[in-house]
Amino acid sequence: MDANKRKQTWLIWYIIAAAIGMLVLQQLWGSYQQTTTIPYSEFEKLVAEKQVTDVVIGANTIQGTLTKPLANGTRQFATARVDPALADKLIAQGVKVTGAPSSGLIGMILSWVLPLVGFYLIWMFMFRGIAEKQGFGGLMTIGKSRAKVYVETDTKTTFKDVAGIDEAKFELNEIVSFLKDPKSFGRLGAREPKGILLVGPPGTGKTVLARAVAGEAGVPFFSISGSEFVEMFVGVGAARVRDLFEQARKAAPCIIFIDELDALGRSRSVGGFGGYDEKEQTLNQLLSELDGFDPSSGVILLAATNRPEILDPALLRAGRFDRQVVVDRPDRKGRLDILKIHIRKIHLDPEADLDHIAGMTMGFTGADLANLVNEAAVVATRRGASSVTFDDLIAAIERIVAGIEKKSRVLSQAERRRIAYHEMGHALVAATLPDVDPVQKVSIIPRGVGALGYTIQRPTEDRFVLSASELRHRISVLMGGRAAESLIFSGDVSTGAADDLERATESAVEMVTRYGMAEIIGPRVYKAPAPMFLGTHSIDKPVASESTLREIDLAVHDIAAIAFEEERQILTRRRADLDKGAELLLTKEAITSEDFPALGKELRIEPPLTPAAAHG
């Protein structure tokens, strides 16, 4: 249990004990002394009857003891002090005289102390919690580390719970061996690296892998995000870094894990001020701590980022974060292993082919696959099934890739016909060209924000290197919908190919400016590299002279023109399949290669046109 949970538990039990104690004290006090308030006229009557033994006269009250108990059994009484002369006149007229007794200590508690205590408790439990989240939690806690601490019993994740990243696990096995037995690990003079940086795309399991290291080694695990160090007050981040390492040294052997290190370790700029100055101070303190602690003490620093290219070089030099472990997207075998882990939580139909699903999810991360399994379970639950079937997994893939079905979006018959030919153009071009993933499903059911139809292809294998011809064929598949519209509707094309054209143009620009695949340009690069693990590309203007930019435009034009002409040749030859497939789509709205065998056969086409013939 971490420190925050222990503090909250202690506070709850303290409040309960205090409330019980107050009740007990009230009962004891009530049994010890009970006082009855009586009218002043009755007080005078009791005096006349000689039933009052003693009195204590105060400024506003009179308290005393009776010889005989009153009707409620008490001998103690209290009454208000009244002017005797006025009382005599009123009594003579038969008026019952009663004074207003002072509230005393109990009244003061009810009117002042209790409201003050109530307001303090409201501030303590509500407003103070909000203030601490905003960085105003008090001067005594503002520099404290916000790391979540997981002790050995809390860190239940082990390497058995991590799949698809075997190389990364092998690298981190050394850390486990060191934490379990530091002395024998360094018997030959080797020292463990001070810092290990896990780099990879979002969702690949960097955080889970770090927790698995702590779980395997059975040591405390300090987890904190890089953004939690930086606040609006200058010096707070540096103080939190110092406090974090101080706590870690006391708990050694242990692991410190800093997630999203790029929020803290971004490369420093000259002339920074304000918030940037605070970030630099925090980074400088982290660098100082890395230089100051000895890894033989049993403190290992792990960090994770998906932007290693923007980290400060001083952070990555030897002696600080001197080892980088790549946690990349899993391959097909890795995806299958990850699926086997996540299906433990659901009831899966034994007939479901997980290997087939692993082949269809190329590019999915571990987080994507976990979401896929959960979505499949939701689909199966929605239809009242007793187990998750293969069709549920396919429906979940479509939900993730294409978006949710828009059954309420009503299209006219003319629009549905155009969309059917558009999607069938994609599918037939993909079914015809070599080195293109086969078609899994074609649909004209609207999905997501703007997709009026979609074509899903099933990768047969993972590809890490693509040739120029494969990239050209992918561009051809993207532009197959526009080519079908141009062929069927006599050149009267629609806006439905906007996304296809954008992606095709982006790929063509990448071929020319980044991969050097255009003969007119040559093997040169005119574009800055994209972020390493974010997978984002852009069609920003390449950095080149005006004459070179014109040659780049011509090269991109040639690639697009060749692809478009190639598609028209394919669809002209397969016009009968195009018409038949479109009519089948209009009838069934979604088809596979089993419904329409023409999607599964290949057709040899003539060699593509030369660039000169394309724009001649």
C-alpha positions in Angstrom: 0.0 0.0 0.0 1.5 3.4 -0.9 1.9 6.4 1.3 -1.2 8.2 0.1 -3.5 5.2 0.7 -2.0 4.7 4.2 -2.6 8.3 5.0 -6.2 8.2 3.9 -6.9 5.0 5.8 -5.4 6.5 9.0 -7.4 9.7 8.6 -10.7 7.8 8.2 -10.0 5.6 11.3 -9.0 8.7 13.2 -12.3 10.5 12.4 -14.3 7.4 13.4 -12.5 7.1 16.7 -12.9 10.8 17.4 -16.7 10.6 16.8 -17.0 7.6 19.1 -15.0 9.5 21.7 -17.2 12.5 21.5 -20.3 10.4 22.0 -18.8 8.7 25.0 -17.8 12.0 26.6 -21.2 13.4 26.1 -22.8 10.4 27.8 -20.4 10.6 30.7 -21.0 14.3 31.2 -24.7 13.9 30.9 -24.8 11.2 33.6 -22.5 13.2 35.8 -24.4 16.4 35.8 -28.0 17.1 34.6 -29.4 20.6 35.0 -33.1 21.6 34.6 -34.1 25.1 33.6 -37.1 26.4 35.6 -39.1 29.7 35.5 -38.0 32.5 37.9 -41.5 32.5 39.5 -41.1 28.8 40.3 -37.7 29.5 41.7 -39.1 32.1 44.1 -41.8 29.6 45.2 -39.2 27.0 45.9 -37.2 29.5 48.0 -40.4 30.3 49.9 -40.9 26.6 50.6 -37.3 26.3 51.8 -36.5 23.6 49.2 -33.4 25.4 47.8 -30.2 24.4 49.7 -27.7 26.5 47.8 -27.4 28.8 44.8 -24.7 30.3 42.6 -25.6 33.7 41.3 -24.0 34.8 38.1 -24.3 37.9 36.0 -27.3 36.6 34.1 -28.2 33.2 35.6 -28.9 31.6 39.0 -27.9 27.9 39.5 -28.5 25.8 42.6 -29.4 22.6 44.2 -32.8 21.5 45.7 -33.6 19.4 48.7 -36.0 17.3 46.8 -35.7 16.2 43.2 -37.9 17.6 40.5 -40.4 15.7 38.4 -37.6 14.6 36.0 -35.5 13.3 39.0 -32.8 15.9 39.0 -31.8 18.2 41.9 -29.8 20.7 39.8 -31.6 23.7 38.4 -30.9 26.9 36.6 -33.0 30.0 36.0 -32.5 33.5 34.6 -31.7 36.3 36.9 -34.6 38.8 37.0 -35.0 42.2 38.6 -36.9 41.4 41.9 -38.9 44.6 41.9 -40.3 44.0 38.4 -40.9 40.3 39.2 -43.0 41.2 42.3 -45.2 43.4 40.3 -45.7 40.8 37.6 -46.3 38.0 40.1 -48.8 40.1 41.9 -50.8 40.3 38.7 -50.8 36.6 38.2 -48.2 36.6 35.5 -45.8 33.6 35.2 -42.3 35.0 35.2 -39.7 33.3 33.1 -36.3 34.7 32.2 -34.1 33.9 29.2 -31.2 31.8 30.4 -27.8 32.4 29.0 -26.6 30.0 26.3 -23.4 29.3 28.2 -20.6 27.1 26.9 -22.9 24.7 25.0 -24.5 27.6 23.1 -21.1 29.0 22.2 -20.0 25.6 20.9 -23.2 25.2 18.8 -23.1 28.7 17.4 -19.3 29.3 16.8 -17.1 26.2 17.2 -19.1 23.7 15.3 -19.6 25.9 12.2 -15.9 26.7 12.2 -15.0 23.0 12.4 -17.4 22.2 9.6 -16.0 24.8 7.3 -12.4 23.6 8.1 -13.3 20.0 7.3 -15.0 21.1 4.0 -11.8 23.0 3.0 -9.6 20.1 4.2 -11.3 17.4 2.2 -12.6 19.2 -0.9 -10.9 22.5 -1.7 -7.5 21.5 -0.5 -7.6 18.4 -2.7 -8.5 20.5 -5.7 -5.7 23.0 -4.9 -3.1 20.3 -4.6 -3.9 19.1 -8.1 -3.4 22.6 -9.4 -0.1 23.0 -7.5 -1.3 25.0 -4.6 -1.4 22.3 -2.0 0.5 24.1 0.7 4.1 25.2 1.1 5.0 22.1 3.0 4.0 19.7 0.2 4.7 21.8 -3.0 8.1 20.3 -3.5 7.2 16.7 -2.7 7.4 14.0 -5.4 4.0 12.8 -6.7 5.3 9.4 -7.7 3.0 6.5 -7.1 4.8 3.8 -5.2 4.0 0.1 -5.8 5.5 -2.3 -3.3 6.3 -5.9 -4.2 2.8 -7.2 -3.4 1.2 -4.4 -5.5 3.3 -5.0 -8.6 1.7 -8.3 -9.8 2.8 -7.9 -13.4 5.6 -10.2 -14.6 7.2 -11.1 -17.9 4.4 -13.7 -18.4 1.9 -10.9 -18.8 4.0 -9.2 -21.6 4.1 -10.7 -25.1 5.2 -9.6 -28.6 8.4 -7.8 -27.5 10.8 -10.7 -26.7 13.9 -8.8 -27.6 13.1 -6.0 -25.2 12.4 -8.6 -22.4 15.7 -10.2 -23.1 17.5 -6.8 -22.7 15.7 -6.1 -19.4 16.4 -9.6 -18.0 19.8 -8.2 -17.0 18.2 -5.6 -14.9 16.2 -8.3 -13.0 19.4 -10.3 -12.4 21.1 -7.2 -11.1 18.3 -6.2 -8.7 18.1 -9.8 -7.4 21.8 -10.2 -6.7 23.9 -7.1 -7.4 27.1 -8.5 -6.0 27.3 -11.6 -8.1 26.2 -9.7 -11.2 29.3 -7.5 -10.9 31.8 -10.2 -10.1 33.8 -9.4 -13.3 33.8 -5.7 -12.8 30.7 -4.9 -14.9 28.4 -2.2 -13.8 24.7 -1.8 -14.6 23.7 1.1 -16.7 22.3 4.1 -14.7 19.4 4.7 -17.0 17.5 2.7 -19.5 15.3 4.4 -22.0 12.3 2.5 -23.5 11.5 4.0 -26.9 8.6 3.0 -29.2 5.2 4.0 -30.6 2.4 4.7 -28.2 0.6 1.6 -26.9 3.4 -0.9 -27.4 3.6 -1.8 -23.7 6.5 0.4 -22.4 4.8 1.1 -19.1 3.7 -2.6 -18.6 7.2 -3.8 -19.4 8.7 -1.5 -16.8 6.3 -2.8 -14.2 7.1 -6.3 -15.2 10.7 -5.7 -14.4 9.8 -4.6 -10.9 7.4 -7.6 -10.6 10.1 -10.1 -11.6 12.7 -8.6 -9.3 10.2 -8.1 -6.4 11.3 -4.6 -5.6 9.4 -1.3 -5.1 8.3 0.6 -8.2 8.2 4.4 -8.3 6.0 5.5 -11.2 5.6 9.1 -12.3 4.9 11.0 -15.5 7.4 13.6 -16.8 4.7 16.3 -16.9 4.1 16.0 -13.1 7.5 17.5 -12.4 6.8 20.9 -14.1 4.7 23.5 -12.3 4.1 27.2 -12.6 6.4 27.9 -9.7 10.1 28.1 -10.5 12.1 25.5 -8.6 9.2 23.1 -7.8 10.2 20.6 -10.5 13.8 20.4 -9.3 12.7 20.0 -5.7 10.4 17.1 -6.8 13.3 15.4 -8.6 15.5 15.6 -5.5 12.7 14.3 -3.3 12.0 11.4 -5.8 15.6 10.2 -5.8 15.8 10.7 -2.0 12.8 8.4 -1.5 14.3 5.9 -3.9 17.6 5.7 -2.1 15.8 4.9 1.1 13.8 2.1 -0.6 16.7 0.6 -2.5 16.8 -1.7 -4.3 14.0 -0.3 -6.4 13.0 1.0 -9.8 12.2 4.6 -10.8 10.0 4.8 -13.9 9.4 8.2 -15.6 6.8 7.9 -18.3 6.6 10.4 -21.1 10.2 11.6 -20.6 9.9 14.0 -23.5 7.7 16.3 -21.4 10.6 16.7 -19.0 13.8 16.1 -21.1 13.0 18.1 -24.2 16.1 19.6 -25.8 17.0 22.9 -24.2 16.9 26.1 -26.1 19.0 29.3 -25.8 17.4 32.3 -24.2 14.5 30.5 -22.6 12.5 32.2 -19.8 9.4 31.6 -17.7 8.0 28.1 -18.1 10.9 27.1 -20.3 13.3 28.2 -17.6 11.5 26.0 -15.1 11.7 23.0 -17.4 15.4 23.6 -17.9 16.0 23.8 -14.2 14.1 20.5 -13.7 16.1 18.9 -16.5 19.4 20.1 -15.0 18.4 18.7 -11.6 17.6 15.3 -13.3 21.0 15.3 -15.0 22.7 16.1 -11.7 20.9 13.3 -9.9 21.9 10.9 -12.7 25.5 11.9 -12.3 25.3 11.7 -8.5 23.8 8.3 -7.7 25.6 5.0 -7.8 23.8 2.2 -9.7 25.4 -0.3 -7.3 23.1 1.1 -4.6 20.3 -0.8 -6.2 18.4 2.2 -7.8 17.6 1.7 -11.5 16.1 4.5 -13.6 13.7 3.5 -16.4 12.0 6.0 -18.7 9.8 5.8 -21.7 9.1 8.1 -24.7 7.8 8.0 -28.2 9.8 11.1 -29.2 13.5 10.2 -28.7 14.6 12.6 -31.4 13.6 15.7 -29.4 15.3 14.6 -26.1 18.3 16.7 -24.9 21.6 15.1 -26.1 23.0 15.5 -22.6 20.4 13.1 -21.3 21.3 10.4 -23.7 25.1 10.4 -23.3 27.0 7.5 -21.8 26.7 7.5 -18.0 23.1 8.7 -17.9 20.6 7.1 -20.2 23.3 5.0 -21.7 21.1 2.2 -23.0 18.0 2.4 -25.3 15.6 -0.5 -25.7 13.3 -0.3 -28.7 9.7 -1.5 -28.0 8.3 -1.6 -31.5 5.0 -2.8 -32.9 4.7 -6.6 -32.7 5.1 -8.9 -35.7 2.5 -11.5 -36.6 3.8 -14.0 -34.0 3.9 -11.3 -31.4 0.3 -10.2 -32.1 -0.8 -13.8 -31.8 0.9 -14.1 -28.4 -0.7 -10.8 -27.3 -4.1 -11.9 -28.3 -3.7 -15.1 -26.3 -3.0 -13.1 -23.2 -6.1 -10.8 -23.6 -8.5 -13.6 -24.5 -8.0 -15.0 -21.0 -10.5 -12.4 -19.8 -13.3 -13.3 -22.2 -15.2 -16.4 -23.3 -13.8 -17.2 -26.7 -15.3 -19.7 -29.1 -12.8 -22.5 -29.6 -13.4 -22.3 -33.4 -12.2 -18.7 -33.6 -9.0 -18.6 -35.6 -6.7 -16.2 -33.7 -3.8 -16.7 -36.3 -6.1 -15.3 -39.0 -6.9 -12.3 -36.8 -3.2 -11.7 -36.1 -2.6 -11.6 -39.8 -5.3 -9.0 -40.4 -4.0 -6.7 -37.7 -0.7 -5.7 -39.1 0.5 -2.4 -37.5 -1.7 -2.9 -34.4 0.0 -2.2 -31.1 -0.6 -4.1 -27.8 -3.1 -1.5 -26.7 -4.9 -1.8 -30.1 -5.2 -5.6 -29.7 -6.5 -5.2 -26.1 -9.1 -2.8 -27.4 -9.9 -5.2 -30.3 -10.6 -8.1 -27.9 -12.8 -5.8 -25.7 -14.7 -4.5 -28.7 -15.4 -8.1 -29.8 -16.7 -9.0 -26.3 -19.0 -6.0 -26.5 -20.3 -7.0 -29.9 -21.0 -10.5 -28.6 -22.7 -9.2 -25.5 -24.8 -6.9 -27.5 -26.2 -9.7 -29.6 -26.8 -11.9 -26.5 -24.2 -14.6 -27.4 -22.6 -17.0 -24.9 -19.1 -16.7 -26.4 -17.0 -14.4 -28.6 -16.8 -15.8 -32.2 -14.6 -15.2 -35.1 -17.2 -13.0 -36.7 -17.3 -10.8 -33.6 -13.5 -10.3 -33.9 -13.9 -9.3 -37.5 -16.7 -6.9 -36.6 -14.4 -5.4 -34.0 -11.6 -4.9 -36.6 -14.1 -3.1 -38.9 -15.2 -1.0 -36.0 -11.7 0.1 -35.1 -10.4 0.5 -38.7 -13.5 2.1 -40.4 -15.6 3.4 -37.5 -19.1 2.7 -36.3 -21.8 1.9 -38.7 -24.1 4.9 -39.6 -27.3 3.0 -40.3 -29.3 6.2 -39.8 -27.5 7.9 -42.7 -29.9 7.6 -45.7 -28.3 7.8 -49.1 -30.1 8.2 -52.4 -30.1 5.4 -55.0 -27.8 7.4 -57.3 -25.3 8.0 -54.4 -25.4 4.3 -53.4 -24.7 3.3 -57.1 -21.8 5.6 -57.3 -20.3 4.4 -54.0 -20.8 0.8 -55.1 -18.8 1.3 -58.3 -16.2 3.3 -56.3 -15.5 0.6 -53.8 -15.6 -2.2 -56.4 -13.0 -0.2 -58.3 -10.7 -0.4 -55.3 -11.4 -4.1 -54.8 -10.8 -5.2 -58.4 -7.6 -3.2 -58.8 -6.3 -4.8 -55.5 -7.4 -8.3 -56.7 -5.6 -7.8 -60.0 -2.2 -6.3 -59.2 0.6 -8.4 -57.8 2.2 -7.7 -54.4 -1.0 -6.3 -53.1 -2.8 -7.6 -50.0 -5.9 -9.6 -51.0 -9.4 -8.2 -50.4 -11.2 -9.3 -47.2 -14.4 -7.4 -47.5 -16.1 -4.6 -49.5 -19.0 -2.6 -48.1 -21.2 0.4 -49.0 -22.5 0.8 -45.4 -21.4 4.3 -44.2 -19.0 4.2 -41.2 -17.3 6.8 -39.1 -17.3 10.5 -39.8 -17.0 10.6 -43.6 -16.6 7.1 -44.9 -19.6 6.2 -47.2 -18.0 2.8 -48.0 -14.9 0.9 -47.4 -12.7 -1.9 -48.7 -10.7 -4.0 -46.2 -7.6 -5.9 -47.3 -6.0 -8.8 -45.5 -2.2 -8.7 -45.2 -0.6 -12.1 -45.9 2.6 -11.2 -44.2 4.4 -8.4 -42.3 6.4 -6.2 -44.6 9.2 -4.0 -43.4 10.7 -3.0 -46.7 8.6 -1.9 -49.7 9.9 -1.7 -53.3 9.0 1.0 -55.7 6.7 -1.2 -57.6 4.8 -2.2 -54.4 4.4 1.5 -53.5 3.1 2.3 -57.0 0.6 -0.6 -56.8 -0.6 0.7 -53.4 -1.2 4.1 -55.0 -3.0 2.4 -57.9 -5.4 0.7 -55.3 -6.0 4.0 -53.7 -7.0 5.7 -57.0 -9.0 2.7 -58.2 -12.2 4.3 -56.9 -11.7 7.5 -58.9 -10.8 5.5 -62.0 -14.0 3.4 -61.7 -16.1 6.6 -61.4 -14.4 8.2 -64.4 -15.0 5.0 -66.5 -18.6 4.4 -65.5 -19.9 8.0 -65.3 -18.0 9.3 -68.4 -15.6 11.4 -66.5 -18.1 12.9 -64.2 -16.2 12.2 -60.9 -17.4 13.1 -57.4 -15.8 14.3 -54.1 -15.9 10.8 -52.7 -12.2 10.2 -53.6 -10.8 13.1 -51.7 -9.3 11.0 -48.9 -7.9 8.5 -51.5 -6.3 11.2 -53.5 -4.7 12.8 -50.4 -3.2 9.5 -49.3 -2.0 8.7 -52.9 -0.4 12.1 -53.3 1.3 11.8 -49.9 2.7 8.4 -50.9 3.9 9.8 -54.3 5.6 12.8 -52.6 7.3 10.4 -50.1 8.6 8.3 -53.0 10.1 11.3 -54.7 11.4 13.4 -51.8 12.3 10.9 -49.1 12.9 7.6 -50.8 14.6 8.8 -54.0 12.5 6.6 -56.3 12.0 9.0 -59.2 14.5 8.8 -62.1 14.1 12.5 -63.0 15.1 13.5 -59.5 17.6 10.7 -58.6 18.6 9.2 -55.3 18.3 12.3 -53.2 16.3 13.4 -50.2 14.6 16.8 -50.1 12.4 16.3 -47.0 13.2 16.2 -43.3 12.6 12.8 -41.7 9.3 12.2 -39.9 9.0 11.6 -36.2 10.5 8.2 -35.5 7.7 6.4 -33.8 4.6 8.6 -34.2 3.9 7.4 -37.8 2.8 10.9 -39.0 3.7 12.1 -42.5 3.0 15.4 -44.1 3.0 16.9 -47.6 4.9 20.0 -46.6 6.8 21.8 -49.3 10.2 20.1 -49.8 13.3 22.1 -49.2 14.8 22.6 -52.7 15.4 25.2 -55.4 12.6 26.4 -57.7 13.9 24.3 -60.6 14.1 21.2 -58.4 10.7 21.8 -57.1 9.3 21.8 -60.6 11.0 18.5 -61.3 9.5 17.1 -58.1 6.1 18.2 -59.2 6.6 16.5 -62.6 7.8 13.3 -60.9 4.8 13.2 -58.6 2.5 13.9 -61.6 4.1 11.0 -63.5 3.5 8.6 -60.6 -0.2 9.6 -60.3 -0.8 9.6 -64.0 0.7 6.2 -64.5 -1.3 4.8 -61.6 -4.5 6.3 -63.0 -4.0 5.0 -66.5 -3.0 1.5 -65.1 -6.3 1.4 -63.2 -8.4 2.4 -66.2 -6.8 -0.4 -68.2 -7.5 -2.9 -65.4 -11.1 -1.8 -65.0 -11.8 -1.6 -68.7 -10.6 -5.3 -69.1 -12.7 -6.3 -66.1 -15.8 -4.2 -66.9 -18.1 -7.2 -66.6 -16.8 -8.0 -63.1 -17.1 -4.3 -62.2 -20.8 -4.1 -63.2 -21.6 -7.5 -61.6 -19.8 -6.6 -58.3 -21.5 -3.2 -58.1 -24.9 -4.7 -58.5 -24.2 -7.4 -55.9 -23.0 -4.6 -53.5 -26.2 -2.7 -54.1 -28.2 -5.8 -53.2 -26.2 -7.2 -50.2 -24.4 -3.9 -49.1 -21.3 -6.0 -48.0 -19.6 -8.9 -49.8 -16.4 -11.0 -49.4 -14.4 -13.0 -51.9 -16.7 -16.0 -51.1 -19.7 -14.0 -52.2 -18.0 -12.7 -55.3 -15.1 -15.0 -56.5 -13.9 -12.4 -59.0 -12.3 -10.6 -56.0 -9.9 -13.5 -55.5 -8.6 -14.1 -59.0 -5.7 -12.3 -60.7 -5.4 -11.0 -64.2 -2.1 -10.3 -66.1 -2.0 -6.8 -67.4 0.2 -5.0 -69.9 3.3 -3.3 -68.6 2.6 0.2 -67.2 3.1 3.2 -69.3 6.4 5.1 -69.3 6.6 8.6 -67.7 6.9 10.2 -71.1 3.8 8.5 -72.4 1.9 9.4 -69.2 2.2 13.2 -69.5 3.2 13.4 -73.2 
